Amino acid sequence: MPNSDKPREQWGSRIGLILAVAGNAIGLGNFLRFPVQAAQNGGGAFMIPYFIAFLLLGIPLMWIEWGIGRYGGKFRHGSAPGMFDVLWNHPLAKYLGATGLFISLTIMIYYTCIESWTLGYSIFSIFKMYFVDNPDFKNMKGFLDAYQGVSAGHGFDSIWTAYAIMLITFGINFLILYKGISAGIEKLAKIAMPLLFIFAVILVIRVFTLGTPDPSKPEYSVWNGFAFIWNPDFSKLNDPKIWLAAAGQIFFTLSVGMGTIHAYASYLKAKDDIALSGLSTAATNEFAEVVLGGSIAIPVAVAFFGVTATQEIAKAGAFNLGFVSMPIIFQKLPFGEFFGFIWFLLLFFAGITSSVAMGQPIIAFLEDEFGFSRKKATISLALFTLTCVNLVVFFFKFGFLDEMDYWAGTFGLVVFALMETILFMWVFGADKAFDEINSGGDIKIPVIFKYIMKYITPMILLVIMVWWLLNDAIPILLLENLKEEELYKVPYIWGARILMLAILGIILFMIHIAWKNREMNKSMEAK
């Protein structure tokens, strides 16, 4: 039974809160997905819709989630089911909030696996474990596949090296969550975020000093890489795919639509600022993504491989850019083992500050709705997550992770963001919502944003959701995206779907039990 007399945790400092929420937002997508999206969608042409989406979608959603979170915290709710229940006095509201818990938990399960690769590669870099005489894409892709358990060779005869590093990553995550908001998550942010920025600045300086690595190929230069990103081809702006890709990237870069910001904001006091804090978080994230993330992977790839080859690398995905092309480049640089080490450690810090944020909504749900202690809630979540992450690790080569990433980490984000925007701005009421966001604020949000949040933001979300539904979700659901030689993955894809349905079912059942117990307690108190 929830203990309403027990004081909720609080953040130790405002800077710690901002760094923690920025750490939640700054993840692998800032340094891997963003450059890939920019390269795939015309470089500079991508940046124009990207910044428009940031103003009309990113910042409004950031304020909406901070507002919902702080408001829910006033009623001792640190997760979406309870928050939605106080926004909308309807029996369905709490069950809609299950989507937020489902998304954060599901992403945490597979994200921990990806995050462990960055820790592994930081170790491999410093000890030159992937260094060879003539590095090329084939042997670096082979090294990555062997490490992930897709194939054998390159010193990896099994998945057990990757599994051991995953367990270390898993243990660090849950040790931080175990220590709590201030002593765990906030302390991590105060250490990891400054180091992340220091490492990124070192790498950016090294990129700027590369110039033209091969004088015989003057077109292979860092400056052509920057020109590719920042010189827009305006003729491409009539392509709706670029606009949708830019809007989609905003979700990944700000970590909106997954219930994590709500959980962090719920530990604020009723009159703590969220207007300036939300804006500061978004600005910090954009600096990390655009200024730092945009100045490393793509420019350096163009300097060594040229624009055309870099675009081909980008088409192969973020993993190929980060774990295949970058290791090749490090082997061509003096002190490449050092730069490889800080690159992958930077990614690890970006990953872990995001993954602990994904665990917090579940812990808050168990504490607030079931009265669990922090220790009991963390251990319960750890045992469940470890069981599920084993499936991701051992079935990775069969598309298990990709299936979870699409439904929870891509399509699900838009569904939940649209849901929370409608509840806050329409059901709860735009005037009340805007007043809530501005309450205690160090700045006054321009009133135009009230109308953006009420009309423009949900319209953009609806367009993205319908577009993705028709172009991606339905074909993926019907397995139309699989090639004939990939049909062996079908049982594992359905296994991933069954796992996700089970996770959602468990969450819905727990919500039902929590609210049933609450009603029973109210009845007993009334007697």
Summary of the structure (lengths in Angstrom):
residues: 527
radius of gyration: 22.7
end to end distance: 17.8
largest distance: 87.5
contacts: 1919
relative contact order: 0.18
helix: 79%
strand: 0%
